[in-house]
């Protein structure tokens, strides 16, 4: 894409259900750094952060967190801080934002450089999540907090309505275990990788978890997943001992 103008901005605005006063903000939100690097000299890049969306992504991350936190605070007035934090963490996580970006087809409008385009940038979850944050930031700058809130609550509507303290807790066994041990004044759990199996492209990690009350193990394709499995096993063991 050689033009400095975003292709099909009206179509994108229709998807976002928001019309920009300043079209340059929409263009910036949908411009990846790789595109900007191919268009201007390194000196110009240093002096013009508005050539790509990273500054808007930074802003949008904070605005998104505020909007989601406010929604959860109002929707669940009796929830604990831990429950609210877990629900918020899931709602603003990269998988949730990438899924929402995909549903909105935002990746189709992003201006990528040739290298990023060839490497499948339009389908990368991390980049799709970044785009959602950048769009949130752009709408906030263009129309204020109410406009950004409207966009986020429309885009994340199904996810927001499905938020549930119990489900969020079940999805975060490590935090549940930590809180359970703290409630009984026990030291925190200790995780250690005890074995790694499989070829580099298909690793399987085995983690051992120790706490004052016992030991469990978990496995997963990432260390984080293996730790979560070990924590889930520990919680099950504690329930059986009660």
Order of alpha helices (4+ residues) and beta strands (2+ residues): alpha-alpha-alpha-alpha-alpha-alpha-alpha-alpha-alpha-alpha-alpha-alpha-alpha-beta-beta-beta-alpha
